[in-house]
Amino acid sequence: MQKIQDNNKLYSKCFSKTRLFLRIDLRKKLRCVTAYERSSHQIHKYPAKMIHHIPYLFVNDDAVCSPEDTVLDVFCGSGTVLVESILASRNCIGADLNPLCCLISKVKTTSLTKKELDFAIRQLFKKLKVKANVHSRMLIPKFSNIDYWFTKNAQRSLAHIRWSIEDCDLSPALRDFFLVCFSSIIRRSSRADPRIGPPVFSKEMKKAIARGRRVYPKKIFGETVRNNRDRILKFSSECPRNVSPHVLLQDAKELSIRKESIDLVITSPPYMNAQKYFRSTRLELFWLGLISEGRFANLDSHAVGTDRIRRSEYSDLKETGIHEVDKIVEDIFEEHPLRACIVSKFFSSLDQVIKEVYRVLKIDKYFILVIGNNMVRKRRFPSHKVAIEIAEKYGFSLALAMVDKIKIRGLMTKRNETSGLIDSEWILVLRKG
């Protein structure tokens, strides 16, 4: 009870009408939820995850979101907003263009009983002890450079794990759970450096292999299943029975959600030019058979914040209609047309997303937008100011702007002298009028 009272004091301060701007350290303010192993959050790694303190702050405030309200995250990623919404007894919907994100979010928000999970684990581990056969080898995916990323032994072991999951008599929820466990060991079973988002066979990894690095996927998988078992059972013990989560494989710019049906939106768009979200999950998507190489390239090019752009798209200067953005884009275009197009395409997509959020959100309800300010070609883009301008164009009003320092978020380090680090993020509290 004391923790909730302390938090409500913080909410009251945050939503004071006399103060529109607030510098805040959410990790310090919300020490009650700073534990790394909170509920099911750590089931699967994901680049630049939103810290769970942000959704926790808002979904536990009845002035912003009442019990049994519906919370929406249009870039749900690995499901951080959804997990915190459920723990706060709020219904929730997550949407993402990446099928792996949808799978992870679904698993992290699905309760399982100890009895059914332990029985399934015993059955699966028994299956894994059976010698690999021709059927398991058939599950080695066919994608370009697979031999570059995985040794033949790793390929055979991974295929055997996937076959064992597919061959077990499991419910859809249990099968999804094991597939997420399988997905979480793909990178560790490869030659890709686990510290870098998109797969990179780094100098450090080459040195490690030269020193005798070996991977044992079945051993790693066994450890992962046991750890994730504890995480999902912890979530299941805390999960209210009257809450309904839904995950949609959809584009944030075009949702199938009814007009004015959502009570609260909390989301963080992909960071422009800073994270290659689709490419960071490329190996996992192919090993799980969730996507073909052709479909992968198509989805990647449609994602918000993408840098996968055809030459024909950046042959001419593309304007966004946002004066502050177009002024800088025009300047960049003279030096680097591709980078200019990446920027204009990002802000044009952000405009579409905000317009769609306005459509699905109820009147007088809140839209929490978490966004960072990028640097492109040595030009700093005030993304938070642009987002506010776009939001106000559609009818939102700014209730509060908070800025929080990013500490450990897995964001890319700068790649060259023309790009910069994103060291803080803006939390914009927008109200639909």
C-alpha positions in Angstrom: 0.0 0.0 0.0 2.8 2.4 0.9 4.4 1.9 -2.6 1.1 2.8 -4.3 0.7 5.9 -2.1 4.2 7.1 -2.9 3.6 6.6 -6.6 0.4 8.6 -6.5 2.3 11.5 -5.0 4.6 11.3 -8.0 1.7 11.2 -10.4 0.2 14.2 -8.8 3.4 16.1 -9.2 3.7 15.0 -12.8 0.3 16.1 -13.8 0.4 19.4 -12.0 -1.2 22.1 -14.3 1.4 24.6 -13.3 4.3 22.6 -14.6 4.5 21.3 -18.2 8.2 20.2 -18.2 9.9 17.8 -15.8 13.3 16.3 -15.6 13.0 12.9 -14.0 14.9 9.7 -13.2 12.3 7.1 -13.3 14.6 4.4 -12.0 15.1 6.4 -8.8 11.5 7.6 -8.5 10.1 4.1 -8.9 12.6 2.0 -6.9 9.8 -0.5 -6.1 10.0 -1.8 -9.7 13.7 -1.5 -10.4 14.3 -5.3 -10.1 15.9 -6.6 -13.3 13.9 -9.9 -13.0 10.5 -8.4 -12.9 7.7 -10.7 -13.9 8.2 -12.1 -17.5 10.1 -9.1 -18.9 13.4 -10.9 -19.4 12.1 -13.9 -21.4 13.6 -12.7 -24.6 16.2 -10.0 -25.5 15.1 -7.2 -27.7 17.0 -4.1 -28.9 16.3 -0.8 -27.2 13.5 -2.1 -25.0 11.4 0.5 -23.2 12.1 0.4 -19.5 9.1 -1.0 -17.6 9.0 2.0 -15.3 7.4 4.1 -18.0 4.2 2.0 -18.5 4.2 1.2 -14.8 4.0 4.9 -14.0 0.9 5.5 -16.2 -1.1 2.3 -16.0 -1.1 2.4 -12.2 -2.6 5.9 -12.1 -6.4 5.8 -12.0 -6.5 9.4 -13.2 -4.9 8.3 -16.4 -6.1 4.8 -16.8 -8.8 3.1 -14.7 -9.0 -0.6 -13.9 -10.6 -2.6 -16.8 -9.6 0.2 -19.3 -7.9 -0.9 -22.5 -4.3 0.1 -23.1 -2.7 0.1 -26.6 0.9 -0.1 -27.7 1.2 0.3 -31.5 4.9 -0.6 -31.5 4.6 -3.4 -28.9 8.1 -4.9 -29.6 8.7 -7.5 -26.9 5.6 -6.6 -24.9 6.8 -4.4 -22.0 3.7 -2.2 -22.0 1.4 -5.2 -22.3 3.0 -7.0 -19.3 2.8 -3.9 -17.1 -0.8 -3.3 -18.2 -1.9 -6.8 -17.2 -0.1 -6.6 -13.9 -2.1 -3.4 -13.2 -5.4 -5.2 -14.2 -5.8 -3.3 -17.4 -6.9 -4.9 -20.7 -4.3 -4.4 -23.4 -3.7 -4.6 -27.1 -0.3 -4.7 -28.8 0.4 -4.3 -32.5 3.6 -4.8 -34.4 4.8 -5.4 -38.0 7.4 -7.9 -36.9 6.0 -11.5 -36.4 8.7 -12.3 -33.9 7.6 -9.4 -31.7 4.0 -10.6 -31.8 5.1 -14.1 -30.8 7.3 -12.8 -27.9 4.6 -10.4 -26.6 1.9 -13.2 -26.8 4.1 -15.6 -24.8 5.0 -13.0 -22.2 1.3 -12.2 -21.5 0.0 -15.8 -21.5 -0.5 -17.5 -18.2 0.6 -21.2 -17.8 0.1 -23.5 -14.9 3.0 -25.2 -13.2 1.5 -28.7 -13.8 1.0 -28.3 -17.6 4.4 -26.5 -18.0 6.4 -29.1 -16.0 4.7 -32.0 -17.8 5.5 -30.4 -21.2 9.1 -29.7 -20.2 9.6 -33.4 -19.3 8.1 -34.5 -22.6 10.2 -32.1 -24.6 13.5 -32.9 -22.8 12.8 -36.6 -23.3 12.3 -36.0 -27.1 15.6 -34.0 -27.2 17.5 -37.1 -26.0 16.3 -39.0 -29.1 19.0 -39.2 -31.7 18.5 -36.6 -34.5 17.0 -38.0 -37.6 16.4 -37.0 -41.2 13.2 -35.3 -40.2 14.9 -32.9 -37.9 17.6 -32.1 -40.4 14.9 -31.1 -42.8 14.1 -28.2 -40.5 17.4 -26.4 -41.2 16.1 -23.2 -42.9 17.3 -22.2 -46.3 18.4 -18.6 -46.2 21.5 -16.8 -47.6 24.7 -17.0 -45.6 23.4 -19.6 -43.1 26.8 -21.3 -43.3 28.5 -18.0 -42.5 26.5 -17.5 -39.4 26.2 -21.0 -38.1 28.5 -24.0 -38.0 27.2 -27.3 -39.3 27.0 -28.7 -35.8 25.1 -25.7 -34.6 22.6 -26.1 -37.5 22.0 -29.7 -36.8 21.5 -29.1 -33.0 19.1 -26.2 -33.6 17.1 -28.1 -36.2 16.8 -31.0 -33.7 15.5 -28.6 -31.0 12.9 -27.2 -33.4 11.9 -30.6 -34.6 11.4 -31.8 -31.0 9.1 -28.8 -30.3 7.1 -29.4 -33.4 6.9 -33.2 -32.8 5.7 -32.9 -29.2 1.9 -33.0 -28.5 1.6 -29.5 -27.1 -1.1 -26.9 -26.8 -0.6 -23.8 -28.9 0.4 -21.7 -25.8 3.0 -24.3 -24.7 4.4 -24.6 -28.3 4.7 -20.8 -28.5 6.5 -20.8 -25.1 9.1 -23.3 -26.3 9.5 -21.5 -29.7 10.3 -18.3 -27.8 12.8 -20.1 -25.7 14.3 -21.5 -28.9 14.4 -18.1 -30.5 16.2 -16.6 -27.5 19.2 -19.0 -28.1 19.6 -18.5 -31.9 22.0 -15.5 -31.5 24.0 -17.3 -28.8 24.4 -20.3 -31.0 25.7 -18.3 -34.0 28.9 -16.4 -34.9 27.1 -13.1 -34.5 28.3 -10.8 -31.7 25.5 -10.8 -29.1 26.4 -7.2 -28.1 25.4 -5.7 -31.5 21.9 -5.4 -32.8 22.0 -6.5 -36.4 24.1 -9.7 -36.9 27.8 -8.8 -37.1 30.7 -11.3 -37.2 32.9 -9.0 -35.3 36.7 -9.1 -34.6 35.9 -10.0 -31.0 33.9 -13.1 -32.1 36.6 -14.1 -34.6 39.2 -14.0 -31.8 36.9 -16.0 -29.5 36.5 -18.7 -32.2 40.3 -18.7 -32.7 40.7 -19.3 -29.0 38.4 -22.3 -29.2 34.9 -21.0 -28.6 32.3 -23.7 -29.0 28.5 -23.5 -28.7 26.2 -26.2 -27.4 22.6 -25.2 -28.4 20.9 -28.1 -26.6 22.6 -27.2 -23.3 21.8 -23.5 -23.7 18.2 -24.3 -24.6 17.8 -26.5 -21.5 19.0 -23.6 -19.3 16.8 -21.1 -21.1 13.7 -23.2 -20.7 14.3 -23.6 -17.0 14.9 -19.9 -16.5 11.9 -18.9 -18.6 9.7 -21.4 -16.8 10.3 -19.5 -13.5 9.6 -16.2 -15.3 6.3 -17.2 -16.8 5.1 -18.9 -13.6 5.9 -15.7 -11.7 3.9 -13.7 -14.3 1.1 -16.3 -14.1 0.9 -16.0 -10.3 0.6 -12.2 -10.5 -1.7 -12.1 -13.5 -5.4 -11.1 -12.7 -7.9 -13.5 -14.2 -10.3 -10.8 -15.5 -7.8 -9.2 -17.9 -7.8 -9.7 -21.7 -4.6 -9.2 -23.7 -4.5 -9.2 -27.6 -1.6 -9.1 -30.0 -2.1 -8.0 -33.6 0.3 -8.4 -36.5 -0.4 -5.0 -37.9 1.2 -1.8 -39.2 0.9 1.1 -36.7 -0.1 3.3 -39.6 -3.2 1.3 -40.4 -4.8 -0.5 -37.5 -8.0 -2.7 -37.6 -9.1 -1.2 -34.2 -12.4 0.6 -33.9 -12.6 4.4 -33.7 -12.5 5.8 -30.2 -12.3 2.4 -28.5 -9.0 2.8 -26.6 -8.5 4.4 -23.2 -4.7 4.9 -23.1 -1.9 4.6 -25.7 1.7 4.1 -24.5 4.2 3.6 -27.3 7.7 4.3 -28.4 8.4 4.6 -32.2 11.6 3.0 -33.6 14.5 5.3 -33.3 15.2 7.0 -36.6 18.5 5.8 -38.1 19.6 4.3 -34.8 18.3 0.7 -34.6 17.8 -1.8 -37.3 14.9 -3.6 -35.6 14.0 -6.0 -38.3 17.6 -6.9 -39.2 18.3 -7.4 -35.5 15.8 -10.3 -35.5 16.7 -11.6 -38.9 18.3 -14.9 -37.8 15.5 -15.7 -35.4 12.7 -15.0 -37.9 14.3 -17.4 -40.5 15.0 -20.2 -37.9 11.4 -20.0 -36.7 10.1 -20.0 -40.2 8.1 -16.9 -39.5 9.1 -15.1 -42.7 10.7 -15.7 -46.1 13.7 -13.6 -47.3 11.5 -11.8 -49.9 8.8 -11.0 -47.3 11.5 -9.9 -44.8 12.9 -7.3 -47.2 9.4 -6.0 -47.9 8.4 -5.6 -44.3 11.7 -4.1 -43.4 11.2 -1.4 -46.1 7.8 -0.6 -44.7 8.8 -0.3 -41.0 8.9 3.1 -39.4 12.5 4.3 -39.1 13.8 2.0 -41.9 16.9 2.8 -43.9 16.1 0.2 -46.5 15.1 2.6 -49.3 15.3 2.1 -53.1 17.4 4.4 -55.1 14.3 5.7 -57.0 12.8 6.9 -53.7 15.7 9.3 -52.9 16.5 10.6 -56.3 14.3 13.6 -55.6 13.9 15.7 -52.4 10.9 14.5 -50.4 9.2 17.1 -48.2 7.2 16.3 -45.1 5.2 19.5 -44.8 6.9 20.1 -41.4 8.9 23.3 -41.8 11.6 22.6 -39.1 12.2 19.1 -40.6 12.1 20.1 -44.3 14.6 22.9 -43.6 17.2 20.4 -42.3 16.3 17.7 -44.8 17.0 20.0 -47.7 20.4 20.8 -46.2 21.2 17.1 -45.8 20.0 16.3 -49.3 22.9 18.2 -50.9 25.4 16.0 -49.1 23.6 12.6 -48.8 20.2 12.1 -50.6 19.7 8.7 -48.9 20.0 10.1 -45.4 17.7 12.9 -46.3 15.1 10.5 -47.5 15.4 8.3 -44.3 14.6 11.4 -42.2 11.7 12.6 -44.3 10.2 9.1 -44.5 10.5 8.7 -40.7 8.6 11.9 -39.9 6.0 11.3 -42.6 5.4 7.8 -41.1 5.3 9.3 -37.6 2.6 11.7 -38.8 0.5 8.8 -40.0 1.0 6.9 -36.7 -0.1 9.9 -34.6 -3.1 10.4 -36.9 -4.1 6.7 -36.4 -3.6 6.9 -32.6 -5.9 10.0 -32.6 -8.6 8.0 -34.5 -8.6 5.0 -32.1 -8.3 6.9 -28.8 -11.3 8.1 -26.8 -12.0 11.8 -26.2 -10.2 13.2 -23.1 -7.9 10.2 -22.9 -4.1 10.2 -22.9 -1.4 9.3 -25.5 2.0 8.7 -24.0 4.7 9.0 -26.6 8.3 8.1 -25.8 10.8 9.5 -28.3 14.5 10.3 -28.6 16.2 13.1 -30.5 18.5 11.7 -33.2 21.5 13.2 -34.9 21.9 12.7 -38.7 24.8 14.0 -40.7 25.8 16.2 -37.6 22.3 17.7 -37.5 20.3 17.2 -34.3 16.6 16.6 -35.0 14.3 17.9 -32.2 12.0 14.9 -32.7 10.0 15.6 -29.5 9.2 19.1 -30.7 8.2 17.8 -34.1 6.0 15.1 -32.5 4.2 17.7 -30.4 3.6 19.8 -33.5 2.2 16.9 -35.4 0.0 15.8 -32.4 -1.4 19.3 -31.9 -2.2 19.5 -35.7 -4.6 16.5 -35.2 -6.2 17.8 -32.0 -3.9 16.6 -29.1 -2.8 19.1 -26.4 0.4 18.7 -24.4 -0.3 17.9 -20.7 3.3 17.2 -19.7 6.8 16.6 -21.2 9.3 14.6 -19.2 12.9 13.9 -20.1 14.7 10.8 -18.7 18.3 9.8 -19.2 18.9 6.6 -21.0 21.4 4.4 -19.1 21.5 0.8 -20.4 19.1 0.4 -23.3 21.1 -1.5 -25.9 21.0 1.5 -28.3 23.7 1.5 -31.0 26.8 3.4 -30.4 27.5 6.0 -33.0 28.7 4.5 -36.3 30.7 7.5 -37.6 31.5 11.1 -36.9 28.2 12.3 -38.5 25.9 10.4 -36.1 25.4 10.8 -32.4 24.3 8.9 -29.4 20.7 9.0 -28.0 21.4 9.7 -24.4 18.0 10.7 -23.2 14.4 10.3 -24.2 11.3 12.4 -24.0 8.1 11.2 -22.5 5.3 13.3 -24.0 1.9 13.2 -22.3 -0.7 14.2 -24.9 -4.4 14.5 -24.3 -7.0 14.1 -27.0 -9.4 17.1 -27.0 
